[in-house]
Amino acid sequence: VGQSVEQQFPIKTGTIEGSRVQLEAVPDQGPALVKFDLTLDGDDHMSGDLTGEGGEGSLKGKIDLKREK
């Protein structure tokens, strides 16, 4: 998981139930833990929420992913 192909960080845990995908990742910088709660829509689109927790506070956001062809 990451902002680009060059900037990636490992997925700590992940589950898939039906079209729901949940991931937890630990970035090199920023929040100590980032959680993704996504819904798969077809073969090339996922969207949902992300939250981050850490010593510097928390973050919340929406995420919308589409596979590049």
N, C-alpha and C positions, 0 to 999 in steps of 0.2 A: 504494500500500500504506500502511496506517496504522491507528491505533486507532479512528478515527471518520471520518465524511465531512469534518469540519472539519480534522482533523489527518492530512494525507497527506504522503508523501515519494515521490520518483520511483523507478521500477524502473530499475536500471542495465543488467541483462541478464536474459534469460528464455528458457527452452526448454520445449517440449512434445513428449513422445515417448509416444504411446499415451495412457495415463491418468496418466502422471507429469508433473508440472509443477515446474520448478525456476526460482527467481527469486533475484536479488540486488538489494538496495536499500540506499540510503545515507540514514539518517535525519538530521534536523537536530540531534538530541541523542542521546547514548548511543553505542553501538558505531559504529565507522567503517563497518562493512559487516554487513548482516544477510542470511543465506541461508535460503531456504525450500525444503524438499524435500517436495512434496505429492503425494498420490494422489487423483485425481478418482473419486468414487463416485456415479454417476448424474449427473443434470443440476443438482443443487442442494447437493452435499456434497463437501468436500475436507478431508483431514486429513493430518498428517505432522509433520515436525520443523522447528524453526528454530534457527539458531546465529548468534551474533554475535561479531565480532572487533574489538578496538580497543585503544587505549592504556590503558584502565582495566581491562582483563581481558577475559573472555569470558562468554558466556551460552549456555544451552541450554534448550530448551523444546519442548513438544508444542503443536500448533495444530489446532483443529477448527473448520471454517467451514461455515456453512449459509446459503444464499441466503434473504434475507427475501422474503416474498411479499406 
